[in-house]
Amino acid sequence: MDKIKFSEYLTDIVTKEGVLSSCYSTFHNYSLLNQLLASSQLQARGQNIAPIASYKKWQELGRQVKKGSKAIALLMPVIVNKKDAQGQKTDDKMQFFITRNNWFSLDDTEGAEFKPEVKIAAWDKDKAMAALNITEAPFEYVIGNAQGYAKDRSVAINPLAILPHKTRFHELAHIVLGHTKENALMSDSENTPKSIKEVEAESVAYILCELLGLEGVKESRGYIQHWLNSDTIPDKSAQKIFGAADKILKAGQ
């Protein structure tokens, strides 16, 4: 499989509504990016969007992979020890991702009847906040028309926010992405300086609104395009966006 360009996958979902929800309902046991990878590879082969599993897992389910079937590739995390200046391993860990062709579609198998679970994304705010160790503070930022802001490990949402759920996702993303460690206060207003941090946080908000079927997708897309100003999202940022969206979504499930 060619090198994965995270930014291309992100651009695709921001410009095409419905992509995420379709992938999630079938591949909900996998990360958001792996859901997109599975979907794109199956479609490129002219196959239907169908459940996937490893060769061994299909055998456990009473099905056998058909002879000649080709596996699709997904991302797998690899954790290794960091090395010091002398090249010796330390106790510190680092994680990176590799692709492995280990998964086959249901249509590549035959055998016992298999009824896939179709799942619709759901999210509980209180559960997510607790799992992420983030609190919600009273809104006290009265400069301009701020919809919300994030500070340290807390978020505050303007009681008059037009789309409070989208604003909350945006501010949660600032914290999960590590932005509040770099800045004392991350606020969401028209006066926010143009920054890749805003694109990252709003892209997370877009993904979550799209997945959960909430209002704000159109507004979020406009916000992202405004701050990008015809630039493209860096590949490193796109990877961070998928990771943060995954973390926030799973925290509320």
KAGIUR-V523101 format. One record per pair of residues at least 12 apart in sequence whose ideal C-beta (glycine too) atoms are under 10 Angstrom apart, sorted by the first residue. I is the first residue (numbers start at 1). J is the second residue. Records with the same first field share a line. If there is no record, write none. Layout:
I = J ; J
This chain:
1 = 37 ; 41 ; 72 ; 73 ; 74 ; 75 ; 99 ; 100 ; 101
2 = 73 ; 99
3 = 99 ; 235
4 = 33 ; 36 ; 37 ; 73 ; 75 ; 97 ; 99 ; 235 ; 238 ; 239
5 = 235 ; 238
6 = 33 ; 36 ; 75 ; 233 ; 234 ; 235 ; 236 ; 237 ; 238 ; 239 ; 240 ; 241 ; 242 ; 243
7 = 232 ; 233 ; 234 ; 235 ; 236 ; 237 ; 238 ; 239 ; 241
8 = 36 ; 40 ; 232 ; 233 ; 235 ; 238
9 = 32 ; 33 ; 35 ; 36 ; 37 ; 39 ; 40 ; 238 ; 239 ; 242
10 = 33 ; 36 ; 199 ; 203 ; 206 ; 207 ; 224 ; 232 ; 233 ; 235 ; 237 ; 238 ; 239 ; 241 ; 242 ; 245
11 = 203 ; 224 ; 228 ; 232 ; 233 ; 238
12 = 36 ; 40
13 = 32 ; 36 ; 203 ; 206 ; 207 ; 210 ; 211 ; 242
14 = 202 ; 203 ; 206 ; 207 ; 210 ; 217 ; 220 ; 221 ; 224 ; 225 ; 228 ; 233 ; 241
15 = 221 ; 225
16 = 210
17 = 210 ; 217 ; 218 ; 221
18 = 210
19 = 35 ; 36 ; 39 ; 40 ; 210
20 = 32 ; 35 ; 36 ; 39 ; 121 ; 206 ; 207 ; 208 ; 209 ; 210 ; 211 ; 212 ; 245
21 = 120 ; 121 ; 210 ; 211 ; 212 ; 213
22 = 35 ; 39 ; 49
23 = 35 ; 36 ; 37 ; 38 ; 39 ; 40 ; 49 ; 211
24 = 36 ; 39 ; 118 ; 119 ; 120 ; 121 ; 210 ; 211 ; 212 ; 249
25 = 49 ; 116 ; 117 ; 118 ; 119 ; 120 ; 121
26 = 38 ; 39 ; 42 ; 48 ; 49 ; 50 ; 51 ; 52 ; 106 ; 116 ; 117 ; 118 ; 119
27 = 39 ; 42 ; 49 ; 50 ; 51 ; 52 ; 74 ; 103 ; 119
28 = 51 ; 117 ; 118 ; 119 ; 120 ; 121 ; 253
29 = 51 ; 52 ; 53 ; 117 ; 119
30 = 52 ; 74 ; 75 ; 103 ; 246
31 = 74 ; 75 ; 77 ; 97 ; 242 ; 243 ; 245 ; 246 ; 249 ; 250
32 = 207 ; 208 ; 211 ; 241 ; 242 ; 243 ; 245 ; 246 ; 249 ; 250
33 = 74 ; 75 ; 97 ; 238 ; 239 ; 241 ; 242 ; 243 ; 245 ; 246
34 = 52 ; 72 ; 73 ; 74 ; 75 ; 76 ; 97 ; 99 ; 103 ; 242 ; 246
35 = 49 ; 52 ; 74 ; 242 ; 246
36 = 242
37 = 72 ; 73 ; 74 ; 75 ; 99 ; 103
38 = 50 ; 51 ; 52 ; 72 ; 73 ; 74 ; 103 ; 105
39 = 52 ; 72
40 = 72
41 = 70 ; 71 ; 72 ; 73 ; 74 ; 101 ; 103 ; 105
42 = 72 ; 105 ; 107 ; 108
44 = 72
45 = 70 ; 72 ; 105 ; 107 ; 108
47 = 72 ; 105 ; 106 ; 107 ; 108
48 = 105 ; 106 ; 107
49 = 105 ; 107
50 = 104 ; 105 ; 106 ; 107 ; 108 ; 109 ; 114 ; 116
51 = 103 ; 104 ; 105 ; 106 ; 107 ; 109 ; 114 ; 115 ; 116 ; 117 ; 118
52 = 71 ; 72 ; 74 ; 102 ; 103 ; 104 ; 105 ; 106 ; 107 ; 108
53 = 65 ; 102 ; 103 ; 104 ; 105 ; 106 ; 108 ; 109 ; 114
54 = 71 ; 74 ; 100 ; 102 ; 103 ; 104
55 = 69 ; 71 ; 102 ; 103 ; 104 ; 108 ; 109
56 = 102
57 = 102 ; 103 ; 104
58 = 103 ; 104 ; 105 ; 106 ; 108 ; 109 ; 110 ; 111 ; 112 ; 114
59 = 109 ; 111
61 = 106 ; 109 ; 111 ; 112 ; 113 ; 114
62 = 109 ; 111 ; 112 ; 113 ; 114
63 = 104 ; 106 ; 108 ; 109 ; 110 ; 111 ; 112 ; 113 ; 114
64 = 108 ; 109 ; 110 ; 111 ; 112
65 = 104 ; 105 ; 108 ; 109 ; 110 ; 111
66 = 104 ; 107 ; 108 ; 109 ; 110 ; 111
68 = 108
69 = 104 ; 105 ; 107 ; 108 ; 109
70 = 101 ; 104 ; 105 ; 108
71 = 100 ; 101 ; 102 ; 103 ; 104 ; 105 ; 108
72 = 99 ; 100 ; 101 ; 102 ; 103 ; 104 ; 105 ; 108
73 = 98 ; 99 ; 100 ; 101 ; 102 ; 103
74 = 97 ; 99 ; 100 ; 101 ; 102 ; 103
75 = 96 ; 97 ; 98 ; 99 ; 100 ; 239 ; 242
76 = 97 ; 98 ; 99 ; 100 ; 102
77 = 95 ; 96 ; 97 ; 98
78 = 94 ; 95 ; 96 ; 97 ; 98
79 = 93 ; 94 ; 95 ; 96
80 = 93 ; 94 ; 95 ; 96
81 = 93 ; 94
82 = 94
97 = 239
119 = 253
120 = 211 ; 212 ; 213
121 = 208 ; 210 ; 211 ; 212 ; 213 ; 249 ; 252 ; 253
122 = 211 ; 212 ; 213 ; 249 ; 252 ; 253
123 = 165 ; 169 ; 208 ; 211 ; 212 ; 214 ; 248 ; 249 ; 250 ; 251 ; 252 ; 253
124 = 251 ; 252 ; 253
125 = 165 ; 168 ; 169 ; 172 ; 252
126 = 252
127 = 251 ; 252 ; 253
128 = 168 ; 169 ; 172 ; 247 ; 248 ; 249 ; 250 ; 251 ; 252 ; 253
129 = 154 ; 155 ; 168 ; 172 ; 248 ; 251 ; 252
130 = 251 ; 252
131 = 247 ; 248 ; 250 ; 251 ; 252 ; 253
132 = 153 ; 172 ; 175 ; 176 ; 247 ; 248 ; 250 ; 251 ; 252
133 = 153 ; 175 ; 251
134 = 150 ; 152 ; 153 ; 154 ; 155 ; 168 ; 171 ; 172 ; 175 ; 176 ; 180 ; 248 ; 251
135 = 152 ; 153 ; 154 ; 155 ; 156
136 = 148 ; 154 ; 155 ; 156 ; 157 ; 168 ; 171 ; 172
137 = 149 ; 150 ; 151 ; 152 ; 153 ; 154 ; 155 ; 156 ; 157
138 = 154 ; 156 ; 157 ; 159
139 = 155 ; 156 ; 157 ; 158 ; 159 ; 160 ; 161
140 = 156
141 = 156 ; 158 ; 185 ; 187 ; 188 ; 189
142 = 158
143 = 187 ; 189 ; 191
144 = 187 ; 189 ; 190 ; 191 ; 192
145 = 158 ; 160 ; 161 ; 162 ; 188 ; 189 ; 190 ; 191
146 = 158 ; 161 ; 167 ; 187 ; 188 ; 189 ; 190 ; 191 ; 192
147 = 160 ; 161 ; 162 ; 163 ; 164 ; 166 ; 167 ; 168 ; 170 ; 171 ; 187 ; 188 ; 189 ; 190
148 = 161 ; 164 ; 166 ; 167 ; 168 ; 169 ; 170 ; 171 ; 172 ; 174 ; 186 ; 187 ; 188 ; 189
149 = 167 ; 170 ; 171 ; 174 ; 180 ; 185 ; 186 ; 187 ; 188 ; 189 ; 192
150 = 168 ; 170 ; 171 ; 172 ; 173 ; 174 ; 175 ; 176 ; 177 ; 179 ; 180 ; 183 ; 185 ; 186 ; 187 ; 188 ; 201
151 = 171 ; 174 ; 175 ; 180 ; 183 ; 184 ; 185 ; 186 ; 187
152 = 175 ; 180 ; 181 ; 184 ; 185
153 = 175 ; 180
154 = 171 ; 175 ; 180
155 = 167 ; 168 ; 169 ; 170 ; 171 ; 172 ; 173 ; 174 ; 175 ; 180 ; 186 ; 188
156 = 168 ; 171 ; 187
157 = 170 ; 171 ; 188
158 = 188 ; 189
161 = 188
162 = 215 ; 216 ; 219
163 = 205 ; 209 ; 214 ; 215 ; 216 ; 219 ; 220
164 = 216
165 = 205 ; 208 ; 209 ; 212 ; 214 ; 215 ; 216
166 = 188 ; 202 ; 205 ; 206 ; 208 ; 209 ; 214 ; 215 ; 216 ; 217 ; 219 ; 220 ; 223
167 = 188 ; 205 ; 216
168 = 205 ; 208 ; 248
169 = 201 ; 202 ; 204 ; 205 ; 206 ; 207 ; 208 ; 209 ; 212 ; 214 ; 216 ; 220 ; 244 ; 245 ; 248 ; 249
170 = 186 ; 188 ; 198 ; 200 ; 201 ; 202 ; 203 ; 204 ; 205 ; 206 ; 208 ; 209 ; 216 ; 220 ; 223
171 = 186 ; 187 ; 188 ; 201 ; 205
172 = 201 ; 204 ; 205 ; 208 ; 244 ; 247 ; 248 ; 251 ; 252
173 = 186 ; 197 ; 200 ; 201 ; 202 ; 203 ; 204 ; 205 ; 207 ; 208 ; 240 ; 241 ; 244 ; 245 ; 247 ; 248
174 = 186 ; 187 ; 188 ; 197 ; 198 ; 200 ; 201 ; 202 ; 204 ; 244
175 = 201 ; 244 ; 248
176 = 200 ; 201 ; 204 ; 240 ; 243 ; 244 ; 245 ; 246 ; 247 ; 248 ; 251
177 = 197 ; 200 ; 201 ; 203 ; 204 ; 237 ; 240 ; 241 ; 243 ; 244 ; 247
178 = 197 ; 200 ; 240 ; 244
179 = 195 ; 196 ; 197 ; 198 ; 200 ; 201
180 = 197
182 = 197
183 = 195 ; 197
186 = 198 ; 201
188 = 201 ; 202 ; 205 ; 223
190 = 226
192 = 227
193 = 227
194 = 226 ; 227 ; 228 ; 229 ; 231
195 = 227
196 = 227 ; 228 ; 231 ; 233 ; 234 ; 236 ; 237 ; 240
197 = 227 ; 237
198 = 223 ; 224 ; 226 ; 227 ; 228
199 = 223 ; 224 ; 225 ; 226 ; 227 ; 228 ; 229 ; 231 ; 233 ; 234 ; 237 ; 238 ; 241
200 = 224 ; 227 ; 233 ; 234 ; 236 ; 237 ; 238 ; 240 ; 241 ; 244
201 = 223 ; 224 ; 227 ; 241 ; 244
202 = 219 ; 220 ; 221 ; 222 ; 223 ; 224 ; 225 ; 226 ; 227 ; 228 ; 241
203 = 220 ; 221 ; 223 ; 224 ; 227 ; 228 ; 233 ; 237 ; 238 ; 240 ; 241 ; 242 ; 244 ; 245
204 = 220 ; 240 ; 241 ; 242 ; 243 ; 244 ; 245 ; 246 ; 247 ; 248 ; 249
205 = 217 ; 219 ; 220 ; 223 ; 224 ; 245 ; 248
206 = 218 ; 219 ; 220 ; 221 ; 223 ; 224 ; 241 ; 245
207 = 220 ; 241 ; 242 ; 244 ; 245 ; 246 ; 248 ; 249
208 = 220 ; 244 ; 245 ; 248 ; 249 ; 252
209 = 221
210 = 245
211 = 245 ; 249
212 = 249 ; 252
